[in-house]
Amino acid sequence: MPQTFENPEVPENKREISPLTIGMGVVVAAAILVSLWFLFEPQLSRKRPALQQTVKLSMGSAEQEYARRIEIGNIALSRAENFLHQEVTTLNGEVHNGGTQPVLALSLTLEFSDDMKQVVLRESRKVLGAPEAALAPGEHRAFEISFDHLPSSWNMQAPAMRVSYIELAQPKQ
């Protein structure tokens, strides 16, 4: 007569899953989903620092006329490596208010070109605005704009620049 051996350590009924284990599983799954969402979130919805923000404002005819009186000069380009070992290109310049009204805000559109004079990058950046003081008539003010990523086809020349937005102080009544 054959004998059957039974293992006394294994209970005959199955283990039940505790509510604590289910709760911890849900928390871990939620954390993974939130992490993946932040990882793959579209770049467009992320906010940029205020001075690096792309400007999409319109100017009236008075502002367009006054923009001709703004002079941009003393342009210098430099390249350096940041603490993350990425190459950063910095554009330093100076704006001059050649008009008769104080300027509260000013944005420039910069166009980087390749060797064939085709625009490879166009960006608008704010160079003057709150909380800084207004740029008085005849006054000069330095500005600095940094670029983390410039196209490799850029011809390493200073970009073409134009005033894309200007806000004038309201005349006192």
C-alpha positions in Angstrom: 0.0 0.0 0.0 1.6 3.3 -1.1 1.8 6.1 1.4 1.1 9.7 0.6 3.2 12.3 2.4 1.8 15.6 3.3 3.8 18.7 4.1 2.6 19.9 7.5 3.9 23.5 6.9 1.6 24.3 4.0 -1.9 25.2 5.0 -4.7 23.7 3.0 -6.6 27.0 2.6 -5.2 29.9 0.5 -3.9 33.1 2.0 -6.1 36.1 1.8 -4.7 39.5 0.5 -4.8 42.1 3.2 -6.4 45.6 2.5 -3.0 47.1 3.5 -1.3 45.3 0.7 -3.9 46.4 -1.8 -3.7 50.0 -0.6 0.1 50.1 -0.9 -0.1 48.6 -4.4 -2.5 51.4 -5.5 -0.2 54.1 -4.1 2.9 52.7 -5.9 0.9 52.4 -9.2 -0.3 56.0 -8.8 3.3 57.2 -8.1 4.6 55.5 -11.2 1.8 57.0 -13.4 2.4 60.5 -12.1 6.2 60.1 -12.7 5.6 59.0 -16.3 3.2 61.9 -16.9 5.8 64.4 -15.8 8.5 62.7 -17.8 6.5 62.7 -21.0 4.6 66.0 -20.6 4.8 68.1 -23.7 7.5 70.8 -23.6 5.1 73.5 -24.8 3.0 73.3 -21.6 6.0 73.9 -19.3 6.5 77.4 -18.2 9.7 79.3 -19.0 11.3 81.9 -16.8 9.7 85.4 -17.3 12.7 86.9 -19.2 13.0 83.9 -21.4 9.3 83.8 -22.4 8.4 84.1 -26.0 6.5 87.3 -26.7 3.4 87.3 -28.9 2.2 90.9 -28.4 1.0 93.4 -30.9 2.0 97.1 -31.3 -0.1 100.0 -32.3 1.0 102.5 -35.0 2.5 104.9 -32.4 4.6 102.1 -30.9 5.7 100.9 -34.4 6.8 104.4 -35.2 8.6 104.8 -31.9 10.4 101.4 -32.4 12.5 103.1 -35.1 14.1 105.3 -32.5 15.4 102.4 -30.4 19.0 101.6 -31.2 20.6 98.2 -30.5 24.4 98.2 -30.3 27.6 96.9 -28.6 26.6 93.3 -29.6 29.0 90.6 -28.3 28.6 86.8 -28.5 30.3 84.4 -26.1 30.1 80.7 -25.5 30.7 78.9 -22.2 30.0 75.6 -20.6 27.5 75.5 -17.8 27.6 73.3 -14.7 25.8 70.6 -16.5 28.5 70.5 -19.2 26.2 72.0 -21.8 27.4 74.7 -24.1 25.5 78.0 -23.6 25.7 80.9 -26.1 25.3 84.4 -24.5 24.4 87.5 -26.4 25.3 90.8 -24.7 24.2 94.1 -26.0 22.9 97.5 -25.3 19.7 99.3 -26.1 19.5 103.1 -26.5 16.2 105.1 -26.3 16.7 107.7 -29.1 13.1 109.0 -28.7 11.4 111.5 -26.3 9.3 109.1 -24.2 10.2 106.6 -21.5 10.1 102.9 -22.6 8.5 100.6 -20.0 8.9 97.3 -21.8 10.9 96.1 -24.8 11.2 92.8 -26.6 13.6 91.9 -29.5 13.2 89.3 -32.2 16.5 87.6 -33.0 17.1 85.7 -36.2 20.1 83.3 -36.4 21.1 82.4 -40.0 23.1 79.7 -41.7 25.9 80.1 -44.3 23.2 80.5 -47.0 21.6 83.4 -45.2 18.5 81.3 -44.3 17.0 81.8 -40.9 17.6 78.7 -38.7 16.3 80.1 -35.5 13.9 83.0 -34.7 13.1 83.9 -31.1 11.6 86.9 -29.4 13.0 87.7 -26.0 12.1 90.4 -23.4 15.1 92.6 -22.7 13.4 95.4 -20.7 10.4 95.3 -18.4 9.1 94.9 -14.9 10.4 95.2 -12.3 13.2 97.3 -13.9 12.8 101.1 -14.2 11.7 102.6 -17.4 14.3 103.4 -20.1 14.4 107.2 -20.1 14.9 109.2 -23.3 18.6 109.3 -24.2 19.4 106.5 -21.8 21.4 103.3 -22.6 20.8 100.0 -20.9 22.7 96.7 -21.2 21.0 93.4 -21.7 22.0 89.7 -21.8 20.2 86.8 -23.5 21.3 83.2 -23.1 20.6 80.3 -25.5 21.0 76.7 -24.4 20.5 75.1 -27.9 21.4 76.8 -31.1 21.2 74.8 -34.4 24.4 73.3 -35.6 23.9 75.0 -39.0 24.1 78.5 -37.4 26.9 80.5 -39.1 28.3 81.7 -35.8 27.5 85.3 -36.7 25.5 87.8 -34.6 21.8 87.5 -35.2 19.7 90.0 -37.0 17.7 91.9 -34.4 14.6 94.1 -34.5 12.1 95.5 -32.0 9.1 93.2 -31.8 7.3 94.8 -28.9 7.6 98.2 -27.1 5.5 99.6 -24.4 5.7 103.4 -23.9 4.9 105.3 -20.7 1.6 107.1 -20.9 2.1 110.9 -21.1 1.0 112.7 -17.9 -2.2 114.6 -18.3 
